[in-house]
Amino acid sequence: MKCPFCGCLDSQVKDSRLSEDNTCIRRRRECPECGSRFTTFERVLLRELTVVKKNGEKVRFDRDKLLRSIQLAVRKRPITPERVDKIVNSIQRRLESSGEAEISSTVIGEYAMEALANLDNVAYIRFASVYKDFCEASDFEDFVNKIDELAKNKKTTGE
């Protein structure tokens, strides 16, 4: 593993342990060249996924990009980083087990919105405002009104 500090191509594993949700292995490493310590995570990759964007462009699935977008949506909300990581792991497993090698970016966005809708309305609205590309304030207002209606219906039906 390449040292992120000095670029040395050799590092020693000092400690390995499973993550809290047992989806990856956390490895604590030390560079023999500069003595710096850093952490890496090893995850199982069931299949290589290709994302087909709205414009037709195909790119390799980037778990970190999905993680960053969800982290941005939950920023300053009472949601732990572990919970966000579980959501991203769940979405990735769902995509990998779909049997498809090419996944539409729309599907990924829908999965993320579904997870955020069940987690936090504010985070859901934040994500949706970027994902749905609201052009006018009225688009945003209509969406928020729909969320409010759904929340009221959940309260009256006892869900």
CORHU-V726304 format. One line per field, one symbol per residue. phi: phi as a letter, one per 30 degrees, with the letter a starting at -180 (. if undefined). psi: psi as a letter, one per 40 degrees, with the letter a starting at -180 (. if undefined). A space follows every 50 residues. Layout:
phi = ???
psi = ???
This chain:
phi = .dddcciedbbcdcabadddchcaccbcbbdddcidcacbbcbdcdadcc ccdedjdcbddcedddeddddddceicdbdedddddddedddddddddic dcbdddddddddddddddcadddddeddddddhecbdddddddddddddd ddddddcid
psi = hhhedeehehihhdhhiiidefeihhhhihhedeeiiihihhihhdihhh hhideeihiihhdddddddddddehfighiddddddddddddddddedeh dhhidddddddddddddedhdddddddddddefhdidddddddddddddd ddddddee.
